[in-house]
Amino acid sequence: MGTFEEFFETLVGRQIGDHAKPIAVLDDHGYYLPLHSLIEHSIRERFAREALREVLRFGTELEPLVDWLAAEAAAPVTADPERFLPMGPKNPSGGSAPSPST
């Protein structure tokens, strides 16, 4: 894993449909446990959606993570950002949401 900025850039890219790759974090000494806890906390508090768990996997052993990555990469994926975005679906009219008045 690179920097935290790169991790979250990759994660957000997956959420908004910039790419369809699964994301795995190998945590063999518990270093990323706080990151995993933060993401789980954000899901519990509805800052992120549960669908995030479908594309992000934490693990302490390499082989199961590699197997999961291979299986996920082989599965057909349709970008569906609305499943991941915490603010819910876009404006039903198809346009962007109105700007708040000042």
Summary of the structure (lengths in Angstrom):
residues: 102
radius of gyration: 15.6
end to end distance: 42.2
largest distance: 54.3
contacts: 207
relative contact order: 0.16
helix: 44%
strand: 8%
